[in-house]
Amino acid sequence: MNLRKLNFLKKMTTAKKNTKKNTKTTTTKMTTTTKASSPRDFIEAENNSQQVVIWSKSYCPYCKATKQLFNSMKGVEVVVHELDNMKDGAMIQQELLHLTGQRSVPNVFVQGRHVGGNDDTQAAHQNGRLQDLLLMEYTPAKLAAM
């Protein structure tokens, strides 16, 4: 079992035992692509190094619904990039369109796998696919098979 999956399962068990309110933190990054050689490299690095990445806009009600969904899930580590607050936000959104075919936000990735927008994410939560992705051991071969 890989370390990421083991840590996730440990957090889930601890969260169930903890009677306090969920203290999980959602990280909102205001980063730019200056450290990456291109917007695509930045997107791929973020998506492949985080459990959940939400490409969002701060004023979007659909983004807020998606963030609330993940905030309600114990033990899930979420990184949110508010494109409207990022210097390179428009370029990143354009590159997301090329990568996913999706122009709108939120644009959600779980374990490096594109889930879609709010409707897709909510549906994946309802049908259990989202939980499967969260528990999945990340390997490119497994992602390609899904």
DSSP file (Angstrom, degrees, kcal/mol; ACC not computed):
  #  RESIDUE AA STRUCTURE BP1 BP2  ACC     N-H-->O    O-->H-N    N-H-->O    O-->H-N    TCO  KAPPA ALPHA  PHI   PSI    X-CA   Y-CA   Z-CA
    1    1 A M              0   0    0      0, 0.0     2,-0.0     0, 0.0     0, 0.0   0.000 360.0 360.0 360.0 133.3    0.0    0.0    0.0
    2    2 A N     >  -     0   0    0      1,-0.1     4,-2.3     4,-0.0     5,-0.2  -0.309 360.0-113.1 -76.0 161.3    1.5    3.3   -0.9
    3    3 A L  H  > S+     0   0    0      1,-0.2     4,-2.8     2,-0.2     5,-0.2   0.856 113.8  55.3 -61.7 -39.2    2.3    6.0    1.7
    4    4 A R  H  > S+     0   0    0      2,-0.2     4,-2.2     1,-0.2    -1,-0.2   0.926 110.9  44.6 -61.2 -45.3   -0.3    8.5    0.4
    5    5 A K  H  > S+     0   0    0      2,-0.2     4,-2.7     1,-0.2    -2,-0.2   0.908 113.1  51.1 -66.1 -41.9   -3.1    5.9    0.7
    6    6 A L  H  X S+     0   0    0     -4,-2.3     4,-2.3     1,-0.2    -2,-0.2   0.920 111.3  47.4 -61.8 -45.0   -1.9    4.8    4.2
    7    7 A N  H  X S+     0   0    0     -4,-2.8     4,-2.4     2,-0.2    -1,-0.2   0.895 111.5  51.7 -63.0 -40.1   -1.8    8.4    5.4
    8    8 A F  H  X S+     0   0    0     -4,-2.2     4,-2.5    -5,-0.2    -2,-0.2   0.941 111.1  46.6 -61.6 -47.6   -5.3    9.0    4.0
    9    9 A L  H  X S+     0   0    0     -4,-2.7     4,-2.2     1,-0.2    -1,-0.2   0.886 111.6  51.9 -63.5 -38.3   -6.7    5.9    5.7
   10   10 A K  H  X S+     0   0    0     -4,-2.3     4,-2.6     2,-0.2    -1,-0.2   0.912 110.5  48.3 -62.8 -42.8   -5.0    6.9    9.0
   11   11 A K  H  X S+     0   0    0     -4,-2.4     4,-2.9     2,-0.2    -2,-0.2   0.902 109.7  52.4 -64.1 -40.6   -6.5   10.4    8.8
   12   12 A M  H  X S+     0   0    0     -4,-2.5     4,-1.7     2,-0.2    -2,-0.2   0.918 112.1  45.6 -61.6 -43.3  -10.0    8.9    8.1
   13   13 A T  H  X S+     0   0    0     -4,-2.2     4,-1.6     2,-0.2    -2,-0.2   0.924 114.9  47.0 -65.9 -45.3   -9.7    6.7   11.2
   14   14 A T  H  X S+     0   0    0     -4,-2.6     4,-1.8     1,-0.2    -2,-0.2   0.900 109.9  54.0 -62.7 -41.3   -8.4    9.5   13.3
   15   15 A A  H  < S+     0   0    0     -4,-2.9    -1,-0.2     1,-0.2    -2,-0.2   0.871 106.6  51.8 -62.9 -37.0  -11.2   11.9   12.1
   16   16 A K  H  < S+     0   0    0     -4,-1.7    -1,-0.2     1,-0.2    -2,-0.2   0.866 112.3  46.2 -67.6 -35.1  -13.9    9.4   13.0
   17   17 A K  H  < S+     0   0    0     -4,-1.6     2,-0.5    -5,-0.1    -1,-0.2   0.771  95.6  88.3 -76.8 -25.8  -12.5    9.1   16.5
   18   18 A N     <  -     0   0    0     -4,-1.8     4,-0.0     1,-0.2    -4,-0.0  -0.603  55.8-170.1 -79.2 122.6  -12.1   12.8   16.9
   19   19 A T        +     0   0    0     -2,-0.5    -1,-0.2     2,-0.1     3,-0.1   0.577  57.6  98.4 -89.6  -8.7  -15.3   14.4   18.3
   20   20 A K  S    S-     0   0    0      1,-0.1     3,-0.1    -5,-0.0    -2,-0.0  -0.301  91.4 -81.3 -72.4 162.9  -14.1   18.0   17.6
   21   21 A K        -     0   0    0      1,-0.1    -1,-0.1     2,-0.1    -2,-0.1  -0.332  62.3 -84.5 -60.9 145.0  -15.1   19.9   14.6
   22   22 A N        -     0   0    0      1,-0.2    -1,-0.1    -3,-0.1    51,-0.0  -0.314  42.8-171.7 -54.6 124.3  -13.2   19.0   11.4
   23   23 A T        +     0   0    0     -3,-0.1    -1,-0.2     2,-0.1    -2,-0.1   0.200  32.7 139.7-106.7  14.9  -10.0   21.1   11.5
   24   24 A K        -     0   0    0     47,-0.1     2,-0.5     1,-0.1    53,-0.1  -0.302  45.8-136.2 -59.2 141.1   -8.8   20.2    8.0
   25   25 A T        -     0   0    0      2,-0.0     2,-0.6     0, 0.0    53,-0.5  -0.862   5.8-148.5-106.7 134.0   -7.4   23.2    6.2
   26   26 A T  E     -a   78   0A   0     -2,-0.5     2,-0.5    51,-0.1    53,-0.2  -0.894  20.4-142.4 -95.5 124.6   -8.1   24.1    2.6
   27   27 A T  E     -a   79   0A   0     51,-2.1    53,-3.8    -2,-0.6     2,-0.6  -0.766  10.0-160.9 -91.3 126.4   -5.0   25.8    1.2
   28   28 A T  E     -a   80   0A   0     -2,-0.5     2,-0.4    51,-0.2    53,-0.2  -0.934  12.7-155.8-105.4 118.1   -5.7   28.6   -1.2
   29   29 A K  E     -a   81   0A   0     51,-2.9    53,-0.9    -2,-0.6    50,-0.0  -0.755  21.0-173.7 -97.8 139.4   -2.7   29.3   -3.3
   30   30 A M        +     0   0    0     -2,-0.4    57,-0.3    51,-0.1    -1,-0.1  -0.078  42.6 140.9-113.2  29.0   -2.0   32.6   -5.0
   31   31 A T        -     0   0    0     55,-0.1     2,-0.3     1,-0.1    57,-0.2  -0.168  39.2-147.3 -72.3 163.7    1.0   31.3   -6.8
   32   32 A T    >   -     0   0    0     54,-0.1     3,-0.6    55,-0.1     4,-0.1  -0.731  29.6-105.9-120.7 176.0    2.1   32.1  -10.3
   33   33 A T  G >  S+     0   0    0     -2,-0.3     3,-1.0     1,-0.2     9,-0.1   0.294  85.1 111.5 -86.3  11.5    3.8   30.0  -12.9
   34   34 A T  G 3  S+     0   0    0      1,-0.3    -1,-0.2     3,-0.1    -3,-0.0   0.810  79.5  47.9 -59.3 -30.5    7.1   31.8  -12.5
   35   35 A K  G <  S+     0   0    0     -3,-0.6    -1,-0.3     3,-0.0     2,-0.2   0.721 107.6  67.0 -80.7 -21.2    8.7   28.7  -10.9
   36   36 A A  S <  S-     0   0    0     -3,-1.0     4,-0.0    -4,-0.1     6,-0.0  -0.656  85.7-127.4 -96.7 155.9    7.4   26.5  -13.7
   37   37 A S  S    S+     0   0    0     -2,-0.2    -1,-0.1     1,-0.1     3,-0.1   0.718  88.7   0.8 -76.4 -18.5    8.5   26.8  -17.3
   38   38 A S  S  > S-     0   0    0      1,-0.1     4,-2.3    -5,-0.1     5,-0.2  -0.981  76.0-102.3-158.5 162.5    5.0   27.0  -18.6
   39   39 A P  H  > S+     0   0    0      0, 0.0     4,-2.8     0, 0.0     5,-0.2   0.894 122.1  54.6 -56.3 -38.8    1.3   27.1  -17.4
   40   40 A R  H  > S+     0   0    0      1,-0.2     4,-2.9     2,-0.2     5,-0.2   0.925 107.7  48.5 -61.7 -44.5    1.0   23.5  -18.5
   41   41 A D  H  > S+     0   0    0      1,-0.2     4,-2.5     2,-0.2    -1,-0.2   0.907 112.2  49.6 -61.9 -41.0    4.0   22.5  -16.4
   42   42 A F  H  X S+     0   0    0     -4,-2.3     4,-2.3     2,-0.2    -2,-0.2   0.934 112.8  46.6 -62.5 -47.4    2.6   24.4  -13.4
   43   43 A I  H  X S+     0   0    0     -4,-2.8     4,-3.0     1,-0.2     5,-0.2   0.939 114.7  46.2 -60.8 -49.1   -0.9   22.7  -13.8
   44   44 A E  H  X S+     0   0    0     -4,-2.9     4,-2.1     1,-0.2    -1,-0.2   0.887 111.7  51.5 -64.8 -39.0    0.6   19.2  -14.2
   45   45 A A  H  X S+     0   0    0     -4,-2.5     4,-0.8    -5,-0.2    -1,-0.2   0.924 114.5  43.4 -63.1 -44.0    2.9   19.7  -11.3
   46   46 A E  H >X S+     0   0    0     -4,-2.3     4,-1.0     1,-0.2     3,-0.8   0.947 115.0  47.9 -65.6 -49.2    0.1   20.8   -9.0
   47   47 A N  H 3< S+     0   0    0     -4,-3.0    65,-0.4     1,-0.2    -1,-0.2   0.839 115.7  44.9 -62.7 -33.6   -2.4   18.1  -10.2
   48   48 A N  H 3< S+     0   0    0     -4,-2.1    -1,-0.2    -5,-0.2    -2,-0.2   0.548 115.5  45.6 -90.0  -7.4    0.2   15.3   -9.8
   49   49 A S  H << S+     0   0    0     -3,-0.8     2,-0.3    -4,-0.8    -2,-0.2   0.468 104.3  65.8-112.8  -2.8    1.5   16.4   -6.4
   50   50 A Q  S  < S-     0   0    0     -4,-1.0    62,-0.3    -3,-0.2    61,-0.3  -0.871  72.1-134.5-120.6 151.7   -1.7   17.1   -4.5
   51   51 A Q  S    S+     0   0    0     -2,-0.3    60,-3.3     1,-0.3     2,-0.4   0.954  96.2   9.5 -66.7 -49.6   -4.6   14.8   -3.4
   52   52 A V  E     -bC  78 110A   0     25,-1.1    27,-2.4    58,-0.2     2,-0.4  -0.999  66.8-172.8-134.3 132.6   -7.2   17.3   -4.7
   53   53 A V  E     -bC  79 109A   0     56,-2.7    56,-2.6    -2,-0.4     2,-0.5  -0.994   3.4-167.7-124.8 128.6   -6.8   20.4   -6.7
   54   54 A I  E     -bC  80 108A   0     25,-2.6    27,-2.9    -2,-0.4     2,-0.7  -0.967   9.3-156.7-115.5 117.4   -9.6   22.8   -7.4
   55   55 A W  E     +bC  81 107A   0     52,-2.4    52,-2.0    -2,-0.5     2,-0.2  -0.864  40.2 156.9 -90.5 117.2   -9.0   25.4  -10.1
   56   56 A S  E     -b   82   0A   0     25,-3.1    27,-3.3    -2,-0.7    28,-0.4  -0.694  46.5-127.5-137.2 173.4  -11.5   28.0   -9.0
   57   57 A K    >   -     0   0    0     25,-0.2     3,-1.6    -2,-0.2     6,-0.2  -0.995  27.4-130.1-130.5 137.6  -12.6   31.7   -9.0
   58   58 A S  T 3  S+     0   0    0     -2,-0.4    -1,-0.1     1,-0.3    24,-0.0   0.742 104.4  44.9 -62.0 -27.1  -13.4   33.3   -5.7
   59   59 A Y  T 3  S+     0   0    0      4,-0.0    -1,-0.3    -3,-0.0    -3,-0.0   0.466  84.6 112.9 -96.4  -2.1  -16.8   34.7   -6.7
   60   60 A C    <>  -     0   0    0     -3,-1.6     4,-2.0     1,-0.1     5,-0.1  -0.587  53.4-156.6 -80.4 122.4  -18.2   31.6   -8.5
   61   61 A P  H  > S+     0   0    0      0, 0.0     4,-1.9     0, 0.0    -1,-0.1   0.831  95.8  53.5 -67.1 -30.8  -21.1   29.9   -6.7
   62   62 A Y  H  > S+     0   0    0      2,-0.2     4,-2.0     1,-0.2     5,-0.1   0.878 108.2  50.5 -69.7 -36.8  -20.4   26.6   -8.3
   63   63 A C  H  > S+     0   0    0      2,-0.2     4,-2.8     1,-0.2     5,-0.2   0.910 108.6  52.3 -63.7 -42.4  -16.8   26.8   -7.0
   64   64 A K  H  X S+     0   0    0     -4,-2.0     4,-2.4     1,-0.2    -2,-0.2   0.896 108.2  50.8 -61.8 -40.3  -18.1   27.5   -3.6
   65   65 A A  H  X S+     0   0    0     -4,-1.9     4,-2.0     2,-0.2    -1,-0.2   0.900 111.6  47.7 -64.0 -40.6  -20.3   24.4   -3.7
   66   66 A T  H  X S+     0   0    0     -4,-2.0     4,-2.1     2,-0.2    -2,-0.2   0.923 111.9  49.2 -66.4 -44.1  -17.4   22.2   -4.8
   67   67 A K  H  X S+     0   0    0     -4,-2.8     4,-2.5     1,-0.2    -2,-0.2   0.891 110.0  52.2 -63.2 -38.6  -15.2   23.6   -2.0
   68   68 A Q  H  X S+     0   0    0     -4,-2.4     4,-1.5    -5,-0.2    -1,-0.2   0.898 106.8  54.0 -63.6 -39.8  -17.9   23.0    0.6
   69   69 A L  H  < S+     0   0    0     -4,-2.0     3,-0.5     1,-0.2     4,-0.4   0.953 112.9  41.6 -58.7 -50.6  -18.2   19.4   -0.6
   70   70 A F  H >< S+     0   0    0     -4,-2.1     3,-1.2     1,-0.2     6,-0.2   0.857 110.2  57.7 -68.9 -33.8  -14.5   18.8   -0.1
   71   71 A N  H 3< S+     0   0    0     -4,-2.5    -1,-0.2     1,-0.3    -2,-0.2   0.793 102.9  55.7 -64.6 -26.2  -14.5   20.7    3.2
   72   72 A S  T 3< S+     0   0    0     -4,-1.5     2,-0.6    -3,-0.5    -1,-0.3   0.582  90.3  88.7 -81.2  -9.2  -17.1   18.3    4.5
   73   73 A M  S X  S-     0   0    0     -3,-1.2     3,-1.1    -4,-0.4     2,-0.2  -0.808  78.0-133.9 -95.2 118.8  -15.0   15.3    3.8
   74   74 A K  T 3  S+     0   0    0     -2,-0.6     3,-0.1     1,-0.2   -62,-0.1  -0.448  82.9  13.7 -72.1 139.1  -12.7   14.4    6.6
   75   75 A G  T 3  S+     0   0    0      1,-0.2     2,-0.5    -2,-0.2    -1,-0.2   0.541  88.8 130.9  79.8   6.8   -9.0   13.6    5.9
   76   76 A V    <   -     0   0    0     -3,-1.1     2,-0.6    -6,-0.2    -1,-0.2  -0.836  49.2-145.3 -98.8 125.9   -9.0   15.1    2.4
   77   77 A E        -     0   0    0     -2,-0.5   -25,-1.1    -3,-0.1     2,-0.4  -0.809  22.4-173.4 -93.0 120.8   -6.2   17.4    1.5
   78   78 A V  E     -ab  26  52A   0     -2,-0.6   -51,-2.1   -53,-0.5     2,-0.5  -0.934  15.6-166.0-120.7 133.9   -7.4   20.1   -0.9
   79   79 A V  E     -ab  27  53A   0    -27,-2.4   -25,-2.6    -2,-0.4     2,-0.5  -0.987  11.9-162.2-117.1 127.3   -5.5   22.8   -2.7
   80   80 A V  E     -ab  28  54A   0    -53,-3.8   -51,-2.9    -2,-0.5     2,-0.6  -0.928   6.7-163.2-112.5 129.0   -7.5   25.6   -4.2
   81   81 A H  E     -ab  29  55A   0    -27,-2.9   -25,-3.1    -2,-0.5     2,-1.1  -0.946  10.2-152.7-109.8 111.7   -6.1   27.9   -6.9
   82   82 A E  E >   - b   0  56A   0    -53,-0.9     3,-1.8    -2,-0.6     4,-0.3  -0.728   8.2-166.4 -85.2  99.7   -8.3   31.1   -7.2
   83   83 A L  G >  S+     0   0    0    -27,-3.3     3,-1.2    -2,-1.1     6,-0.3   0.806  83.1  59.9 -61.2 -32.6   -7.6   32.0  -10.9
   84   84 A D  G 3  S+     0   0    0    -28,-0.4    -1,-0.3     1,-0.2   -27,-0.1   0.658 107.6  47.1 -71.9 -13.4   -9.1   35.4  -10.6
   85   85 A N  G <  S+     0   0    0     -3,-1.8     2,-0.4     4,-0.0    -1,-0.2   0.336  96.4  91.4-105.2   4.6   -6.5   36.3   -7.9
   86   86 A M  S X  S-     0   0    0     -3,-1.2     3,-1.6    -4,-0.3     4,-0.3  -0.829  72.9-137.1-105.9 139.1   -3.5   34.9   -9.8
   87   87 A K  T 3  S+     0   0    0     -2,-0.4     3,-0.3   -57,-0.3     4,-0.1   0.884 110.4  36.0 -56.6 -40.7   -1.3   37.0  -12.1
   88   88 A D  T 3> S+     0   0    0    -57,-0.2     4,-2.5     1,-0.2    -1,-0.3   0.141  83.4 119.3 -99.1  18.3   -1.3   34.2  -14.6
   89   89 A G  H <> S+     0   0    0     -3,-1.6     4,-2.5    -6,-0.3    -1,-0.2   0.858  73.3  49.2 -56.5 -41.7   -4.9   33.1  -14.0
   90   90 A A  H  > S+     0   0    0     -3,-0.3     4,-2.1    -4,-0.3    -1,-0.2   0.903 112.8  47.7 -66.5 -40.3   -6.2   33.7  -17.5
   91   91 A M  H  > S+     0   0    0      2,-0.2     4,-2.1     1,-0.2    -2,-0.2   0.890 112.3  49.9 -66.7 -38.5   -3.2   31.8  -19.1
   92   92 A I  H  X S+     0   0    0     -4,-2.5     4,-2.5     2,-0.2    -2,-0.2   0.915 110.2  49.7 -65.8 -42.7   -3.8   28.9  -16.7
   93   93 A Q  H  X S+     0   0    0     -4,-2.5     4,-1.8    -5,-0.2    -2,-0.2   0.893 110.1  51.1 -64.2 -38.3   -7.5   28.8  -17.4
   94   94 A Q  H  X S+     0   0    0     -4,-2.1     4,-1.6     2,-0.2    -1,-0.2   0.901 111.1  48.0 -64.0 -40.8   -6.7   28.7  -21.2
   95   95 A E  H  X S+     0   0    0     -4,-2.1     4,-2.3     2,-0.2    -2,-0.2   0.871 107.1  56.1 -69.1 -36.2   -4.3   25.9  -20.7
   96   96 A L  H  X S+     0   0    0     -4,-2.5     4,-2.8     1,-0.2     6,-0.6   0.884 104.4  54.5 -60.5 -37.7   -6.8   24.0  -18.6
   97   97 A L  H  X S+     0   0    0     -4,-1.8     4,-2.4     1,-0.2    -1,-0.2   0.927 109.6  46.5 -59.9 -45.1   -9.2   24.3  -21.6
   98   98 A H  H  < S+     0   0    0     -4,-1.6    -2,-0.2     1,-0.2    -1,-0.2   0.878 117.3  43.8 -65.3 -37.3   -6.5   22.7  -23.8
   99   99 A L  H  < S+     0   0    0     -4,-2.3    -2,-0.2     1,-0.1    -1,-0.2   0.861 132.6  15.7 -76.0 -36.2   -5.8   19.9  -21.3
  100  100 A T  H  < S-     0   0    0     -4,-2.8    -3,-0.2     2,-0.2    -2,-0.2   0.614  89.2-122.8-117.0 -17.3   -9.4   19.1  -20.3
  101  101 A G  S  < S+     0   0    0     -4,-2.4     2,-0.5    -5,-0.5    -4,-0.2   0.548  76.5 120.0  79.0   6.3  -11.7   20.5  -22.9
  102  102 A Q        +     0   0    0     -6,-0.6    -1,-0.2     1,-0.1    -2,-0.2  -0.925  38.0 177.6-111.5 121.6  -13.4   22.4  -20.1
  103  103 A R        +     0   0    0     -2,-0.5    -1,-0.1    -3,-0.1    -6,-0.1   0.762  59.0  79.4 -88.5 -28.8  -13.5   26.2  -20.1
  104  104 A S  S    S-     0   0    0      2,-0.1    -2,-0.1    -7,-0.1     0, 0.0  -0.249  77.1 -90.1 -83.5 165.4  -15.5   26.7  -16.9
  105  105 A V  S    S+     0   0    0      2,-0.1   -42,-0.2   -51,-0.0   -43,-0.2  -0.889  91.2  57.0-115.8 153.1  -14.6   26.6  -13.2
  106  106 A P        -     0   0    0      0, 0.0     2,-0.5     0, 0.0   -50,-0.2   0.500  63.0-177.5 -73.7 155.1  -14.4   24.8  -11.0
  107  107 A N  E     -C   55   0A   0    -52,-2.0   -52,-2.4    -2,-0.2     2,-0.4  -0.964  14.9-160.7-123.1 109.2  -12.1   22.4  -12.7
  108  108 A V  E     -CD  54 116A   0      8,-2.9     7,-3.0    -2,-0.5     8,-1.2  -0.762  15.9-176.1-107.9 134.7  -11.4   19.6  -10.3
  109  109 A F  E     -CD  53 114A   0    -56,-2.6   -56,-2.7    -2,-0.4     2,-0.4  -0.993   4.0-169.1-125.2 134.6   -8.6   17.0  -10.2
  110  110 A V  E >  S-CD  52 113A   0      3,-2.8     3,-2.2    -2,-0.4   -58,-0.2  -0.990  77.1 -14.7-125.7 124.1   -8.4   14.1   -7.7
  111  111 A Q  T 3  S-     0   0    0    -60,-3.3   -60,-0.1    -2,-0.4    -1,-0.1   0.839 130.2 -53.9  53.2  36.2   -5.2   12.1   -7.5
  112  112 A G  T 3  S+     0   0    0    -65,-0.4     2,-0.4   -62,-0.3    -1,-0.3   0.424 114.7 119.2  83.3  -1.8   -4.1   13.7  -10.8
  113  113 A R  E <   -D  110   0A   0     -3,-2.2    -3,-2.8   -66,-0.1     2,-0.4  -0.837  67.7-120.8-103.1 132.1   -7.2   12.6  -12.5
  114  114 A H  E     +D  109   0A   0     -2,-0.4    -5,-0.2    -5,-0.2    -7,-0.0  -0.569  31.2 174.3 -72.1 124.4   -9.6   15.1  -14.1
  115  115 A V  E     -     0   0A   0     -7,-3.0     2,-0.3    -2,-0.4    -1,-0.2   0.821  36.7-130.6 -96.1 -42.4  -13.1   14.8  -12.5
  116  116 A G  E     -D  108   0A   0     -8,-1.2    -8,-2.9     4,-0.1    -1,-0.3  -0.951  39.6 -30.9 129.6-149.3  -14.8   17.8  -14.2
  117  117 A G  S  > S-     0   0    0     -2,-0.3     4,-2.5   -10,-0.2     5,-0.2  -0.054  78.2 -71.2 -93.9-162.6  -16.8   20.7  -12.9
  118  118 A N  H  > S+     0   0    0      2,-0.2     4,-3.1     1,-0.2     5,-0.3   0.931 130.6  48.9 -61.9 -48.3  -19.2   21.1   -9.9
  119  119 A D  H  > S+     0   0    0      1,-0.2     4,-2.4     2,-0.2    -1,-0.2   0.921 114.1  46.6 -59.5 -43.8  -22.0   18.9  -11.4
  120  120 A D  H  > S+     0   0    0      2,-0.2     4,-2.5     1,-0.2    -1,-0.2   0.904 114.4  47.7 -63.6 -41.7  -19.5   16.2  -12.3
  121  121 A T  H  X S+     0   0    0     -4,-2.5     4,-2.0     2,-0.2    -2,-0.2   0.914 112.2  48.0 -67.7 -43.7  -17.9   16.3   -8.9
  122  122 A Q  H  X S+     0   0    0     -4,-3.1     4,-2.2     2,-0.2    -1,-0.2   0.910 113.6  48.2 -63.4 -41.5  -21.2   16.3   -7.0
  123  123 A A  H  X S+     0   0    0     -4,-2.4     4,-2.5    -5,-0.3     6,-0.3   0.907 109.8  52.1 -64.7 -41.4  -22.4   13.3   -9.2
  124  124 A A  H  X>S+     0   0    0     -4,-2.5     6,-2.2     1,-0.2     4,-0.6   0.861 110.0  50.0 -63.2 -34.8  -19.1   11.5   -8.6
  125  125 A H  H ><5S+     0   0    0     -4,-2.0     3,-0.6     4,-0.2    -1,-0.2   0.921 111.6  48.0 -66.9 -43.7  -19.6   12.0   -4.8
  126  126 A Q  H 3<5S+     0   0    0     -4,-2.2    -2,-0.2     1,-0.2    -1,-0.2   0.870 115.6  42.8 -66.4 -37.4  -23.2   10.7   -5.0
  127  127 A N  H 3<5S-     0   0    0     -4,-2.5    -1,-0.2    -5,-0.1    -2,-0.2   0.453 112.9-112.9 -93.3   1.5  -22.3    7.5   -7.0
  128  128 A G  T <X5S+     0   0    0     -4,-0.6     4,-1.9    -3,-0.6    -3,-0.2   0.321  86.6 114.2  90.9  -8.4  -19.1    6.7   -5.0
  129  129 A R  H  ><S+     0   0    0     -5,-0.6     4,-2.4    -6,-0.3    -4,-0.2   0.875  74.6  55.4 -64.0 -36.8  -16.6    7.4   -7.8
  130  130 A L  H  > S+     0   0    0     -6,-2.2     4,-2.4     1,-0.2    -1,-0.2   0.918 107.8  47.8 -63.2 -43.7  -15.1   10.3   -5.9
  131  131 A Q  H  > S+     0   0    0     -7,-0.4     4,-1.8     1,-0.2    -1,-0.2   0.891 110.4  53.0 -64.4 -38.9  -14.4    8.2   -2.9
  132  132 A D  H  X S+     0   0    0     -4,-1.9     4,-1.0     1,-0.2    -2,-0.2   0.918 110.2  47.6 -61.1 -43.5  -12.9    5.5   -5.1
  133  133 A L  H  < S+     0   0    0     -4,-2.4     3,-0.3     1,-0.2    -2,-0.2   0.897 109.7  53.0 -64.8 -40.2  -10.6    8.2   -6.6
  134  134 A L  H  < S+     0   0    0     -4,-2.4    -1,-0.2     1,-0.2    -2,-0.2   0.844 114.9  40.9 -64.5 -33.4   -9.6    9.5   -3.2
  135  135 A L  H  < S+     0   0    0     -4,-1.8    -1,-0.2    -5,-0.2    -2,-0.2   0.585  92.0 114.2 -89.0 -11.5   -8.6    6.0   -2.0
  136  136 A M  S  < S-     0   0    0     -4,-1.0     2,-0.5    -3,-0.3    -3,-0.0  -0.302  72.4-120.1 -66.0 139.9   -6.9    5.1   -5.2
  137  137 A E        -     0   0    0      1,-0.1     2,-0.6  -133,-0.0     5,-0.1  -0.708  36.6-118.6 -77.1 125.4   -3.2    4.5   -5.3
  138  138 A Y        +     0   0    0     -2,-0.5  -134,-0.1     4,-0.1    -1,-0.1  -0.552  54.5 139.4 -76.8 114.3   -1.8    7.0   -7.7
  139  139 A T     >  -     0   0    0     -2,-0.6     4,-2.2   -28,-0.1     3,-0.2  -0.966  55.0-126.7-145.0 142.2   -0.1    5.5  -10.7
  140  140 A P  H  > S+     0   0    0      0, 0.0     4,-2.2     0, 0.0     5,-0.2   0.860 110.4  55.5 -56.2 -36.2   -0.3    6.7  -14.3
  141  141 A A  H  > S+     0   0    0      1,-0.2     4,-1.4     2,-0.2    -3,-0.0   0.918 108.8  46.5 -64.8 -43.0   -1.3    3.2  -15.5
  142  142 A K  H  > S+     0   0    0     -3,-0.2     4,-0.9     1,-0.2    -1,-0.2   0.886 111.7  51.6 -66.6 -38.3   -4.2    3.0  -13.1
  143  143 A L  H >< S+     0   0    0     -4,-2.2     3,-0.8     1,-0.2    -1,-0.2   0.907 107.8  51.7 -64.6 -40.9   -5.4    6.5  -14.0
  144  144 A A  H 3< S+     0   0    0     -4,-2.2    -1,-0.2     1,-0.2    -2,-0.2   0.821 106.4  55.8 -65.1 -30.7   -5.3    5.6  -17.7
  145  145 A A  H 3<        0   0    0     -4,-1.4    -1,-0.2     1,-0.2    -2,-0.2   0.705 360.0 360.0 -75.8 -19.7   -7.4    2.5  -17.0
  146  146 A M    <<        0   0    0     -4,-0.9    -1,-0.2    -3,-0.8    -2,-0.2   0.484 360.0 360.0 -81.1 360.0  -10.2    4.5  -15.4
